[in-house]
């Protein structure tokens, strides 16, 4: 750094120094013109002028050029050598003129030489050694002649020049030290600025990029959309894709966060590869990503379809192969929204629809989806209010022995009596209760009320359990707590579990089932034949009965294949000594056919609709005499 700045200072000052030397030589030659030969009065200054011009041209050629740092020391050493040589020639020539002159001319010659030397020193102050060489070779000889002169005026001038030379050397050293200090300060300041810029860039990187995947983050997405979306809809068309990974949480929980983090990085790379140059990918947080695409809805749907297919392919980990999926919601500007918040909300609505359509799907926003979301939000709000007023009531549907036609139990079903008298079935509010976290409270409240209403009945009751409840490690304790407080025998309660609940979190489900079974609660495998039917579930878990899904029962009369499936399920259950309950029996012919196949029990509209406790009491069913 110092060498470069020394070179730059020389490049600016050296041509001026040679101009000063040429002028000083001309004045010196004019002073001694008639005392020496033409060679010494004209030839010598001409030679010095030529040498000065050559060196000045050398430096002028490098006015816009900085050589490589390793070459600069050579230039500086050359400058010191040339300065000493020319100063020696100039000083020697001046000394010759001094010897031939009278008193006045000697004083003038000495002053011209000193002025020239001092001027060169100041031009060479960035290279102190060169300045010292000029004083030593150029001014020192004539100065000593002045000091040794018999004339006191010349001797005084010599001592004055000696003192001035000493001061000049000290000033050059001080100036050079300040020059070096200034360069060091400038270098330190440049380093601090570089560090500040680096820190600013890192802060920007952290503020606008996800540190795990390297993708731009939610803040970057918002600012990108705000820049491109005009409130009047005049901006270029774009599509927003919101991507949510399916089954990612189970991988993160089972295999740990390092495996989950690597999977997120792999997903980010795969999504970015699919998007390519057509858009920009973002990570919003957790297992949620986003993509901004140029163009219309057709291109957005094409990319969304490609993303779904890409994420469905296996991800090879260090030890395991992971299988996940992706659901994608699409909203378009300016068709669906003209502002950021609305565009994001409608993409989320479309994503919600995609997830509830079976996952690993993509869905574009439609106005009817917005109305559906608002309706669900209104139902959720009403549900929370209804929970406070016990508007949810238990209904009971009889389970009948197909041979004797006697009631052998009741299934507890939830009904919602709204303020205006309308009853809402569980198919509408149960999914919403699961999503908003109300299902546990709802089920336990219904069970508490059912225990009170059916405590004196002769037959057991059964209740359905949501998959989300089985993931709660305290679920079995909560259920047993209700039975104990209501003094309801555990052996008279059957908990119905779907196979899908076993797939969601098999470990938690097994723990909950074992805890319930140890307390004497009966277990039924519900909706057998649909979803992920597996003999492993029957082998590993202590179920007390199977329930055949209503879809098979309803199709028995018209579909021989359904009849064969029902026969296979009944035969399997009888082999395992598990009683079978058939759901959805709506006529006597179906009930008789199931009895012939060996099905033990059934329920459905043929035996009676679900009724509140008052209706059951009116017909005398289930209540002790």
C-alpha positions in Angstrom: 0.0 0.0 0.0 2.8 2.5 1.0 4.9 1.7 -2.1 1.9 2.2 -4.4 1.2 5.6 -2.8 4.8 6.6 -3.0 4.8 5.8 -6.7 1.6 7.8 -7.2 3.1 10.9 -5.4 6.3 10.7 -7.5 4.2 10.3 -10.7 2.5 13.7 -9.9 5.6 15.6 -8.6 8.6 14.4 -10.6 7.7 16.1 -13.9 7.3 19.4 -12.0 10.7 18.8 -10.4 12.5 18.4 -13.7 10.7 21.6 -14.9 12.1 23.4 -11.9 15.6 22.0 -12.5 15.5 23.2 -16.1 14.4 26.7 -15.1 17.1 26.8 -12.3 19.8 25.7 -14.8 18.7 28.4 -17.2 19.0 31.1 -14.5 22.3 29.7 -13.4 23.7 29.7 -16.9 22.5 33.3 -17.5 24.3 34.4 -14.3 27.7 33.0 -15.4 27.3 33.6 -19.1 30.4 35.9 -19.6 32.7 34.3 -17.0 33.1 30.8 -18.5 33.3 29.2 -22.0 30.2 28.6 -24.0 30.3 24.9 -23.3 29.9 25.5 -19.6 27.4 28.3 -19.9 25.3 26.8 -22.7 26.3 23.2 -23.4 26.0 22.0 -19.8 22.6 23.4 -19.2 21.4 22.0 -22.5 22.6 18.6 -21.6 20.9 18.8 -18.2 17.7 20.0 -20.0 17.8 16.9 -22.3 18.3 14.5 -19.4 15.5 16.2 -17.4 13.2 16.1 -20.4 13.9 12.3 -20.9 13.1 11.6 -17.2 10.1 13.8 -17.3 8.8 12.0 -20.4 9.4 8.7 -18.6 7.2 9.7 -15.7 4.6 11.3 -17.9 4.1 8.1 -19.8 3.2 6.4 -16.5 0.8 9.1 -15.3 -2.2 6.7 -15.9 -0.5 3.4 -15.1 0.3 1.7 -11.8 2.8 -1.1 -12.2 2.6 -4.4 -10.4 3.5 -3.9 -6.7 6.5 -6.2 -6.9 8.0 -3.8 -9.6 7.6 -0.6 -7.7 10.8 -0.9 -5.5 12.8 -1.0 -8.8 11.2 2.3 -9.9 12.0 3.9 -6.5 15.6 2.7 -6.4 16.0 4.0 -10.0 14.6 7.4 -8.8 17.1 7.6 -6.0 20.0 6.8 -8.3 18.9 9.2 -11.0 18.3 12.0 -8.4 21.8 11.5 -7.0 23.5 11.4 -10.5 21.7 14.5 -11.8 22.2 16.4 -8.5 25.9 15.6 -8.6 26.1 16.8 -12.2 24.1 20.0 -11.4 26.1 20.6 -8.2 29.5 20.0 -9.9 28.6 22.3 -12.7 27.5 25.0 -10.2 30.7 24.5 -8.2 32.7 25.1 -11.4 30.7 28.3 -12.1 31.2 29.3 -8.4 35.0 29.1 -8.8 35.0 31.4 -11.8 32.7 34.1 -10.4 33.2 37.2 -8.4 31.7 37.8 -4.9 28.2 38.8 -6.1 28.0 36.0 -8.6 29.2 33.4 -6.1 26.4 34.4 -3.8 23.8 34.2 -6.6 25.2 30.9 -7.8 25.1 29.4 -4.3 21.5 30.6 -3.9 20.3 29.2 -7.3 21.9 25.8 -6.4 20.3 25.7 -3.0 16.9 26.9 -4.2 17.0 24.2 -6.9 18.1 21.5 -4.4 15.4 22.5 -1.9 12.7 22.5 -4.6 13.7 19.0 -5.7 13.7 17.8 -2.1 10.0 18.9 -1.7 9.1 17.2 -4.9 10.8 14.0 -3.7 9.5 14.2 -0.1 7.5 10.9 -0.6 11.0 9.2 -1.1 13.2 10.9 1.6 16.3 9.1 0.5 16.1 10.7 -2.9 15.7 14.1 -1.3 18.6 13.6 0.9 20.7 12.5 -2.1 19.8 15.7 -3.9 21.0 17.8 -0.9 24.1 15.8 -0.4 25.2 15.6 -4.1 23.8 19.0 -5.3 23.9 21.5 -2.5 26.6 20.2 -0.1 29.7 20.9 -2.3 29.0 24.6 -2.8 27.8 24.9 0.8 31.2 23.7 2.1 32.9 26.2 -0.3 30.8 29.0 1.2 31.7 28.0 4.8 35.4 27.8 4.0 35.3 31.1 2.1 37.5 33.9 3.6 34.6 36.4 3.0 32.4 36.5 6.1 29.3 37.3 4.0 29.7 34.2 2.0 30.7 32.2 5.1 27.4 33.4 6.8 25.4 32.4 3.7 27.0 29.0 3.9 26.1 28.5 7.5 22.5 29.7 6.7 22.2 27.2 3.9 23.6 24.5 6.2 21.0 25.2 8.9 18.2 25.4 6.2 19.4 22.1 4.8 19.2 20.5 8.3 15.7 21.9 8.8 14.7 20.7 5.3 15.9 17.1 6.1 14.0 17.1 9.4 10.9 18.4 7.7 11.2 15.7 5.0 11.4 13.0 7.7 8.4 14.5 9.6 6.5 14.8 6.3 7.3 11.3 5.3 6.2 10.0 8.7 3.0 11.8 8.4 2.6 10.5 4.9 3.1 6.9 6.1 0.7 7.5 9.1 -1.9 9.0 6.7 -1.6 5.9 4.5 -1.9 3.6 7.4 -5.0 5.5 8.6 -6.5 5.4 5.2 -5.7 1.7 4.9 -7.3 1.1 8.3 -10.3 3.1 7.3 -10.6 1.2 4.0 -10.4 -2.1 6.0 -13.1 -0.8 8.4 -15.3 0.2 5.4 -14.7 -3.2 3.9 -15.7 -4.9 7.2 -18.7 -2.6 7.5 -19.8 -3.5 3.9 -19.2 -7.2 4.6 -21.3 -6.9 7.8 -24.0 -5.1 5.9 -24.0 -7.7 3.2 -24.1 -10.5 5.8 -27.0 -8.7 7.6 -28.8 -8.3 4.3 -28.2 -12.0 3.6 -29.6 -12.9 7.0 -32.5 -10.5 6.6 -33.5 -11.6 3.2 -32.4 -15.2 2.9 -33.1 -18.5 4.8 -29.8 -19.7 6.4 -30.7 -23.4 6.1 -31.6 -23.6 2.4 -30.1 -20.4 1.1 -33.3 -19.4 -0.6 -34.9 -15.9 -0.2 -37.2 -15.8 2.8 -40.7 -14.5 3.5 -39.5 -10.9 3.8 -37.8 -11.1 0.4 -41.0 -12.6 -1.0 -43.2 -9.8 0.4 -40.9 -7.0 -1.0 -40.6 -8.7 -4.4 -44.4 -8.9 -4.7 -44.9 -5.3 -3.5 -42.5 -4.1 -6.2 -44.3 -6.0 -9.0 -47.9 -5.5 -8.0 -49.6 -2.3 -9.0 -52.8 -1.4 -7.0 -54.5 -0.6 -10.3 -53.6 -4.0 -11.8 -51.4 -2.5 -14.4 -48.4 -4.6 -13.4 -47.2 -7.7 -15.4 -49.1 -10.9 -14.7 -47.6 -13.3 -12.2 -48.5 -16.4 -10.3 -47.9 -17.1 -6.6 -47.4 -20.7 -5.5 -47.5 -21.7 -1.8 -46.1 -25.1 -1.2 -46.5 -27.2 2.0 -44.8 -30.5 2.5 -46.9 -33.6 3.3 -45.7 -36.0 6.0 -42.6 -34.0 6.8 -43.3 -33.6 10.5 -43.3 -37.4 11.1 -39.8 -37.6 9.5 -38.6 -34.7 11.6 -40.0 -36.3 14.8 -38.8 -39.9 14.1 -35.4 -39.3 12.5 -34.4 -36.0 14.2 -33.8 -32.4 13.1 -30.6 -33.1 11.2 -32.4 -35.4 8.9 -35.3 -33.0 8.6 -32.9 -30.1 7.8 -31.1 -32.1 5.1 -34.5 -33.1 3.7 -35.5 -29.4 3.5 -32.3 -28.5 1.7 -33.0 -31.3 -0.8 -36.5 -30.1 -1.3 -35.3 -26.6 -1.9 -32.8 -27.7 -4.5 -35.4 -29.9 -6.2 -38.1 -27.1 -6.3 -35.5 -24.6 -7.6 -34.5 -27.0 -10.3 -38.1 -27.4 -11.4 -38.8 -23.6 -11.4 -35.5 -22.9 -13.2 -35.4 -19.5 -15.0 -39.2 -19.2 -15.0 -39.4 -17.8 -11.5 -37.9 -17.5 -8.1 -38.2 -19.9 -5.2 -38.5 -18.9 -1.5 -38.7 -20.6 1.9 -41.3 -19.1 4.2 -40.4 -21.1 7.3 -40.9 -24.6 8.6 -41.9 -26.9 5.7 -43.5 -24.2 3.7 -42.1 -22.8 0.4 -43.3 -20.3 -2.2 -42.6 -19.5 -5.8 -43.2 -16.4 -7.9 -43.7 -17.1 -11.6 -44.1 -14.8 -14.6 -47.1 -15.3 -16.9 -50.6 -16.6 -16.7 -52.4 -19.3 -14.8 -51.6 -22.1 -17.3 -47.8 -21.7 -16.6 -48.4 -21.6 -12.9 -50.5 -24.8 -13.0 -47.8 -26.5 -15.1 -45.1 -25.7 -12.7 -47.2 -26.6 -9.7 -47.9 -30.0 -11.2 -44.2 -30.5 -11.9 -43.4 -29.6 -8.3 -45.9 -32.1 -6.9 -44.4 -34.8 -9.1 -40.8 -33.9 -8.2 -41.4 -33.9 -4.4 -43.2 -37.3 -4.6 -40.0 -38.9 -5.8 -37.9 -40.5 -3.0 -35.2 -38.5 -1.2 -32.1 -40.5 -0.4 -30.7 -39.7 3.0 -27.5 -40.9 4.6 -29.1 -44.0 5.9 -32.8 -43.9 4.9 -34.9 -43.1 1.9 -37.6 -40.6 2.7 -41.0 -40.4 0.9 -43.0 -37.2 1.3 -45.3 -35.1 -0.8 -46.2 -31.6 -1.5 -49.5 -29.7 -1.7 -49.5 -26.5 -3.8 -51.9 -23.5 -3.7 -52.0 -21.0 -6.6 -53.2 -17.4 -6.8 -52.8 -15.0 -9.7 -52.2 -11.3 -10.1 -54.2 -9.4 -11.2 -57.0 -11.9 -11.7 -57.3 -13.0 -8.0 -55.9 -10.0 -6.1 -54.3 -6.6 -6.5 -52.5 -6.4 -3.1 -50.0 -8.6 -1.3 -52.1 -9.7 1.7 -55.0 -10.7 -0.5 -52.8 -12.6 -2.9 -51.1 -14.5 -0.1 -54.4 -15.3 1.6 -56.0 -16.7 -1.5 -52.9 -18.8 -2.2 -53.3 -20.2 1.3 -57.0 -20.9 0.7 -56.1 -22.8 -2.5 -53.4 -24.7 -0.5 -56.0 -25.6 2.1 -58.2 -27.0 -0.6 -55.4 -29.0 -2.1 -54.5 -30.6 1.3 -58.1 -31.5 1.9 -58.4 -33.0 -1.6 -56.1 -35.8 -0.6 -52.7 -34.1 -0.4 -50.0 -34.3 -3.1 -52.3 -32.1 -5.1 -52.2 -28.6 -6.6 -55.2 -26.3 -6.6 -55.8 -22.8 -8.1 -57.9 -20.3 -6.2 -61.5 -20.0 -7.1 -64.1 -17.5 -5.6 -66.1 -20.4 -4.2 -63.1 -21.5 -2.1 -63.1 -18.1 -0.4 -66.8 -18.6 0.5 -66.0 -22.1 1.8 -63.2 -20.8 4.0 -65.4 -18.0 5.4 -68.2 -20.6 6.1 -65.7 -22.8 7.9 -64.4 -19.9 9.9 -68.0 -19.0 10.9 -68.7 -22.6 11.9 -65.5 -22.6 14.0 -66.6 -19.4 15.8 -70.0 -20.8 16.4 -68.5 -24.0 17.7 -66.5 -22.2 20.3 -69.6 -20.5 21.5 -71.6 -23.7 21.4 -69.0 -25.5 23.6 -69.8 -23.0 26.3 -73.5 -23.7 26.2 -73.4 -27.5 25.8 -75.0 -27.3 22.4 -73.3 -30.5 21.4 -75.3 -33.5 22.5 -74.7 -37.2 22.3 -77.0 -39.3 20.0 -77.0 -43.1 20.2 -77.3 -45.6 17.3 -78.1 -49.2 18.2 -75.8 -52.1 17.4 -77.9 -55.2 16.9 -77.2 -59.0 17.0 -78.0 -60.1 13.4 -79.3 -63.5 14.7 -81.4 -62.6 17.7 -82.1 -58.9 16.6 -81.4 -57.8 20.2 -79.6 -54.6 21.0 -76.1 -55.4 22.1 -74.7 -51.9 22.3 -74.9 -48.3 21.2 -72.5 -46.1 19.3 -72.1 -42.6 20.6 -72.5 -40.0 17.8 -72.2 -36.2 18.2 -74.9 -33.8 17.1 -74.9 -30.0 17.2 -78.2 -28.2 18.0 -77.8 -24.7 16.7 -79.7 -21.8 18.2 -82.2 -21.7 15.4 -83.1 -25.4 16.0 -81.0 -26.7 13.0 -79.0 -29.9 13.7 -75.6 -30.2 12.1 -74.1 -33.6 11.5 -70.6 -34.7 12.5 -69.4 -34.8 8.9 -69.5 -31.0 8.9 -68.1 -30.0 12.2 -65.8 -32.9 13.2 -63.1 -32.0 10.6 -63.2 -28.4 11.6 -62.9 -29.4 15.3 -59.9 -31.5 14.5 -58.2 -28.6 12.6 -58.8 -26.0 15.2 -57.9 -28.2 18.2 -61.3 -28.6 19.7 -61.8 -32.3 19.0 -60.3 -33.4 22.3 -62.5 -31.1 24.4 -65.6 -31.9 22.4 -65.1 -35.7 22.6 -64.4 -35.7 26.4 -67.5 -33.5 27.1 -69.7 -35.8 25.0 -68.3 -38.8 26.8 -68.8 -37.2 30.2 -72.5 -36.5 29.4 -73.0 -40.0 27.8 -71.6 -41.7 30.9 -74.1 -39.9 33.0 -77.0 -40.7 30.6 -76.1 -44.4 30.1 -74.6 -45.3 33.5 -77.6 -47.6 34.3 -78.0 -49.2 30.9 -77.4 -52.9 30.5 -75.4 -52.6 27.3 -72.0 -51.0 26.4 -71.4 -47.9 24.4 -68.7 -47.1 21.8 -67.1 -43.9 20.9 -64.9 -42.8 17.9 -61.4 -41.4 18.5 -59.7 -39.0 16.2 -56.2 -39.7 14.9 -55.0 -36.4 16.4 -56.2 -37.6 19.8 -54.0 -40.7 19.7 -51.0 -38.6 19.2 -51.6 -37.0 22.6 -49.5 -38.9 25.2 -52.0 -37.9 27.9 -55.1 -39.1 25.9 -55.6 -42.3 27.7 -55.2 -40.6 31.1 -57.8 -38.0 30.1 -60.3 -40.6 29.0 -59.8 -42.8 32.1 -60.2 -39.7 34.2 -63.7 -39.1 32.8 -64.7 -42.7 33.5 -63.5 -42.5 37.1 -65.2 -39.2 37.8 -68.5 -40.4 36.3 -68.2 -43.9 37.9 -68.6 -45.5 34.5 -67.3 -49.1 34.2 -64.3 -49.2 31.8 -65.4 -52.6 30.5 -68.7 -51.1 29.2 -66.8 -48.6 26.9 -65.5 -49.5 23.4 -63.1 -47.1 21.7 -63.3 -47.2 17.9 -60.0 -46.5 16.0 -59.6 -46.2 12.3 -56.5 -47.7 10.5 -55.6 -44.2 9.3 -55.1 -43.2 12.9 -52.5 -46.0 13.2 -50.6 -44.8 10.2 -50.4 -41.2 11.3 -48.3 -42.1 14.4 -48.0 -45.8 15.0 -45.9 -45.5 18.1 -48.2 -43.1 20.0 -51.2 -45.1 18.9 -49.7 -48.3 20.3 -48.9 -46.7 23.6 -52.4 -45.2 23.9 -54.1 -48.5 22.9 -52.0 -50.5 25.4 -52.9 -48.1 28.2 -56.6 -48.2 27.4 -56.6 -52.0 27.1 -54.9 -52.4 30.4 -57.8 -50.6 32.1 -60.4 -53.0 30.6 -61.6 -50.7 27.8 -62.7 -52.6 24.6 -61.1 -51.7 21.3 -62.7 -51.9 17.8 -60.9 -51.4 14.5 -63.2 -49.1 12.6 -63.8 -48.8 8.8 -61.9 -52.0 8.1 -61.3 -52.5 4.4 -60.6 -48.9 3.6 -57.4 -46.9 3.8 -54.3 -48.8 4.8 -55.7 -52.2 5.8 -53.0 -54.4 7.2 -52.9 -57.8 8.8 -50.0 -56.4 10.9 -52.4 -54.2 12.8 -54.6 -57.2 13.7 -51.5 -59.1 14.8 -49.8 -56.4 16.8 -52.7 -54.7 18.5 -55.3 -56.3 20.8 -58.6 -55.4 19.1 -61.8 -56.9 20.4 -63.9 -56.5 17.2 -63.8 -55.3 13.6 -66.2 -52.9 11.9 -66.8 -53.3 8.1 -67.0 -49.9 6.4 -70.5 -48.9 5.2 -69.3 -48.5 1.6 -68.8 -52.3 1.2 -72.1 -53.0 2.9 -74.1 -50.6 0.8 -72.7 -52.1 -2.4 -73.3 -55.8 -1.5 -76.6 -56.0 -3.3 -75.4 -54.7 -6.7 -71.7 -55.5 -6.7 -70.5 -59.1 -6.5 -67.0 -57.9 -5.8 -68.2 -56.0 -2.7 -69.9 -59.2 -1.5 -66.7 -61.2 -1.9 -64.7 -58.5 0.0 -67.2 -58.6 2.9 -67.0 -62.4 3.0 -63.2 -62.3 3.0 -63.3 -59.8 6.0 -65.8 -61.9 7.9 -63.9 -65.1 7.3 -60.6 -63.4 8.4 -62.2 -62.0 11.5 -63.8 -65.4 12.4 -60.5 -67.1 12.0 -58.9 -64.6 14.4 -61.9 -65.0 16.7 -62.9 -61.3 16.3 -66.6 -60.4 16.3 -67.6 -58.4 13.2 -69.9 -55.3 13.1 -71.3 -54.2 9.7 -72.1 -50.5 9.3 -74.7 -49.0 7.0 -77.4 -51.7 7.0 -80.4 -50.1 5.5 -82.7 -53.0 4.6 -83.7 -56.5 5.8 -82.1 -58.2 2.8 -78.7 -56.8 3.6 -79.0 -57.8 7.2 -80.0 -61.4 6.3 -77.2 -61.7 3.7 -74.6 -60.5 6.4 -76.0 -63.0 8.9 -75.6 -65.8 6.4 -72.0 -64.8 5.8 -71.3 -65.1 9.5 -71.3 -61.4 10.5 -72.2 -61.2 14.2 -73.6 -57.6 14.5 -74.8 -54.8 12.5 -76.0 -51.2 12.7 -77.7 -48.8 10.3 -81.0 -47.1 9.5 -82.7 -50.5 9.2 -82.4 -50.9 12.9 -83.0 -47.3 13.8 -81.7 -43.8 13.3 -79.4 -42.2 15.9 -81.5 -40.8 18.7 -80.9 -38.7 21.8 -81.3 -40.3 25.2 -84.9 -39.3 25.4 -85.7 -41.3 22.2 -83.9 -44.4 23.5 -85.8 -44.2 26.8 -89.1 -43.9 24.9 -88.6 -47.2 23.2 -87.1 -48.9 26.2 -83.9 -49.7 24.5 -80.7 -50.2 26.5 -82.3 -49.0 29.8 -82.7 -51.4 32.7 -86.3 -52.3 33.6 
